[in-house]
Amino acid sequence: MVNGYDAPEEAELEYTKQQINSAGRVLRSNTYLTNGVDNAMTILDYWRAVHSHPMQVFYVRLRRLSKKLDKDSFASQRLKRAYSIFVKLRRKYHGHRPSMDLYQIQDIAGCRTTLSNVGLVKKLVEESYIKGELKHKLVKKNDYIEKPKEDGYRGMHLIYSYNSDKERKKKYNGLLVEVQIRSRIQHLWATAVETTGLFTREAIKSSEGSPEWIEFFKLVSSAFARMESCPIVPNTPDDERELYLEIKKRGDTLKVINKMRGWTNALKVFNESSKKRKKDIFFLLELDIKGQKLTIHSYGRGEENKALDEYGALEKRYTGDKDYDVVLVGVAAAHDLENAYPNYYGDTQQFLDLLHKIISKY
């Protein structure tokens, strides 16, 4: 048991649970120049790729239910980046030992939807998932709306164990998929954090970056929570005036508005024509942070394996290089891409609009 959670039963796959965890230990404790890493990366690439089918099953359902409830919703799916997996593998539990093995990581595969408001988020979770009839097992529910994370993250996370009675799909049984459900405001906050982390090259998302940025986003999250009539982040001011004035003070010191506007204006988006190909559903986003360029590689139905291979190759090329970031995402339509991943376009304008309301109130 890890963090109060039982690992899934071993799926019937090409590699055993022991081999997958062994690869994780190699990746946890070695650099890319040491022996055994290439084989470990091959196993990791396979372990991620095998999650594609369960992820797609959950994504299709999530998108359908979201659109039924909120026509302005947008959903996406993604396999966790190798770098994010390394961070999680190396993270310490209670400050002394690694918290989990590779086989136990709950969010290798994830799908997410963003709804217009927090009321719709709660309705979708309760009616379509908690009370809904799913043959898959709900392993864990993390309600970060009622209990925001210490770093300010808010949203609803549901961890499911895939289950099928179809013979050819049984090999996936036990694989985990994380379903994330956020309000629009929660999504804007989260992507602003990621955008800042990308351009400052600091691990703000994992609370390992600049204390000034981390504290700023904690305070803003509490302000956003107040807007949604939700519980605020622990250890932030209860008084609205005090909270808003502290946000303004820290925002001025960090020059948040000027920096975010600069990131948006400076970013050059390449291959825009690829987004117009309506049949493409997978997009490989390659962000050159130093050169401020975004290259989009698109793939149609039936090209998922090609996309996964090229994703793995780019990750290996840029491993350890903080000037590049790569992610493979799937969306139902190309126009959903920028909505789902504004951080890769440097678009923080909607976040800044809300921030302006805060700092101009007092």
N, C-alpha and C positions, 0 to 999 in steps of 0.2 A: 504494500500500500504506500502511495506517495501523496503527501499533502491531503490525506484523508480520502484518497481516490484509488480504487482497485484498477489495475491495468487490465486491458481486454484479453480475452482468450486468444491464443496464437492462431493467426489466420493461416490457411493452407497456401503458402506462397513459395516462390523460388528460393528464398533465403529463410533460414530458421530465425526464431526470436533471438537465440544466442548469437547468431552471426550478425544480425542487425545491431544488437547492443554492443557487440565487439567493435563494429565499425564506428559506432558512436563514441566509444572510449578512445579510439585512435584519433578521431576528429576533435575530441575534447582536449586531448593532452599533447597534440603534436602540431607542428607548423606544416606548411604545404611542401616543404623541402625534405621531409623525412620519409623513410621507407614505410610502405604500407598505406600511405595516404591515397594513392590512386585507386587501390582496390576498395578502400573505405568509401571514397567518393562514388565509385560505381554502385556500391550497395545503397548509398544514400539516394542517388538518382533513381534507382529502381524503387526504393521504399516510397519516395514521393510520387513517382509515376503511377504506382499501383493504387494510390488513393484517388486517382482521377475519376474512376467510375462511381464510387460512393459519393464523391463531391458533386458530380453532375446530377445524380439522383436528388440530392438535397437542394441543389441550386434550382432545378426546374420547379420543384414544389414551392420553394421559398418565393421565387419570382411570381409564380401564378397567384399565390395567396396574397402577396403584397399588392399586386396590381388590382386584384379584386377589391381590396380594402382601400387602396389609395392610388389613384391613377397617376399621381406625380411621384410615386416611389421609383427607385432604381436599384437593381440588384447586380451583384457581380460574384465571381468565384476566383479563388487563387490558391496555388500551392505555395507553401511557405518558402521564402528565400533561404538559400543555404546559409548565408551569414546570420540570419535570424535564428536558425536552428543551432548554429555554433554558440551564439550568445546564450541561448536557453540551456544547452548542454553544460556550459561552463558556469552557469549561475549557481551560487552557493545556497544551500538550504540551512537556515538558522546560522549562517555565517561560517560553516566549516566544511560541509561536504556537498557534492553535486546533488541537485534536487531530483533529477530523474534521468533515466536512460532514454536512448533514441526511440525505442519501441513504445515508450509510454507518453511521448509528447502528444498532447491532445489536439493541437491545431495544425498538424502537417497539412491537412486539407481544410479549407474554410470557405464559407459563402456568407455574404452579407447583404442586407437590405437597409435602405434608408427611407424612413417615412416622414411625412410632413411635421408631425408633432409627437410628443411623448405619450399622449393618450392613445394614439393609434399603435404605438410600439407595444404598450401594455395589452391592448386588445388583441393584437396579432399573437403575442406570446401566449396569453391565457387561452384564447378560444381555438387557435389553430395548432398549438403545440402542446401546452400542458393538458388541455382537455381534448385535444384532437386525437384521432385514431391513427397512430403510427405503429407500424410493425417493428420499427427500429427502437432500440432501448435508450431512454434518456439517462445518461450517466451522471450528468452534473448540470446544475443551473447556477449561474453566477449573475446576480442582480446588482450591477454596478450603478443602477439608477437610485435605488433606495439606499445603497451603501457604496458611495463612490470610492474609487481607489485613492490611496494616499497621494498619488501624483496628479489626481484630478480627472482621470479617465472615467467616463460614464457611458453606459450602454448595457444591453442585455446579451449574455452569452449562454448558449445551450450546447452542451457536448452530447453527441449521439454516437452510439455504437451501431454500425450498419448491420442489418440482418435481412437475409433473403432466403426463401425456401426453394428458389429456382436452382437446379443442380449446377448450372454453369456460372452462377453468381455466388455460390456458397463460399468460394475461396476468399471473397472479400469480407465475409462475416467477422465481426470483431474490430474492423478498422474504424477509427474515430473520425468524425467530421464536426467541426465547430460552426455553429450558426450564430452569426452576430446580427443583432437588430438594434438600430439606432434611430434617434430623431435627427432631423436636419441640423439642429443646433449642435447636438452631440457630435455629429459627423464633421461639421465645420471645425470644431475644436480639435478633434483628433487629427484631421488632415493638416491643420495649421501647425500642430506639433511636429508631424512628420516632415512638412516642408521646411520648417526651421532646422530640424535635425539634419536634413539633406544638405542645406546650403551652409550651415555653420560647421558641418561635419562633426557634430556632437551627438552622443547617444541619449538625446533628451527623452525619447520614447521609453527607454528602459531605465530612466532616472539616473543615468550615469554621466550626464552632461553638465553644463554650467549651472551652478546653484541659482544664479540670477534668472536664467530662462525657466528653469524648473519651477521656481516659486511664482514667477509671473503667470505661467499657464495654470498653476493650481488656483490662483486667485481668480483668473478669468473663468475657469470652470465653475467656481462657486457663483460668480455673477450670472453665468448662463443658467445654472441650476435655479437661481432665484427667478429668472425669466420664465422658467418652465414650472415654477411652484414645486420644486423638488428639493430633497435634502442637499445641503451644501457639503463641500469637501472638508474632511477633518482638519482641524488646526488652521482654519481661515476665519477672518472676522465675521461675527454674526450681524453686526451693524452694517447696513447697506452703505451709508455714507463713508464709513471708515474703509470698507472693502473697495468701493469705487475709487476713492482718492488714492489708496495704495496702488491700485492697478495703474492709474494715471501716472503716479510718481515713477513706478518701475518701468512702465512703457516708455516714458520720456528718457529715462536713463539708458535703456537698451536701444532707443531709436527704432522701436518696433515698426511703426507705420512706414517710415522711410525705407527701412530694409525690406519689408515685405513687398512694398510697391516696386522696389528695385528688382527683386527676384522675378516678379511677374513680368515686368516690362523687358527685362534683359533676356529672358529665356526664348530661344529660337526653336520653334517646333518644326521638325523635319517630317517628310513623308506624309503630309496632311492628306494627300490624295488617297492614301490607304484607308482612311477612316470612312471614305465615301463608298467603299466596296461593301455593299449591304450583306453579302453572303459571308463575310469574315466574322468569326466569333471569338478567335483567340488573338491576343495582341501581346507582343514581347516589347516592353518598354525599356529602352537603353538610355539612361540619363548620364550625360557627360557634365558633371557639376562644374568643373573648372572652366570648361569651354562653353558652358551654358547652352547646351544643345540637347534636344530630345529626339531620338530616332525611334520610329514605330515600325515594327515588323508585324505584318498581319498574316493570318492563316485562316483558311476556310474549313468547312466541315470535312472530316477525313484526314486533316493534316495535323492532328493533335500530336502524334508521335514525332513528327518533324519539329513541331514547336518545342516539345520537351527536350529533344536532342540539342537544338540550338540554344535553348535556355541553359542547359547544363554546360555547354561549351563556353558561352559568354561568362557564366559565373566563374568557371575555372580561369578564364583569361583575366578577369578583374579581381580575383581573390586578393585581399589585402590592400587593394587600391581604393582609398577613400574618395577618389575623384570620380568614381563611377558607381552607378547603382542599376541593378537589373531586376525586373519582375515580369512574370508571365501571368496574365489575367484573362478571364473569359467573361464575356458579356453577351447579352441577347442581341444587341444592336450596337453598331459602332458609335452612335451618338451618346450612348450611356458611358463610354469610356472616360470622358473628361469629368462627368458628374461623379463617377465612382472613385476616380483617382486624381483629384485636382492637384495633389501634392507633386505629381510628376510633371505638371504643367506650370508649377509655380504660381497657381491661381489662388490667392488668399483674399480676394476682394470681398467676398461675402462675409468672411471672418472679420475683416477690417470694418465693414459696415456696422456689425454688431458691437465691435470694440469702440467705435466712434460714439455710439449711443451711451455706452458706459462712461467714457471719460468726459463727455460733454454734459452729463446730468448735474454734476456738482461743480 
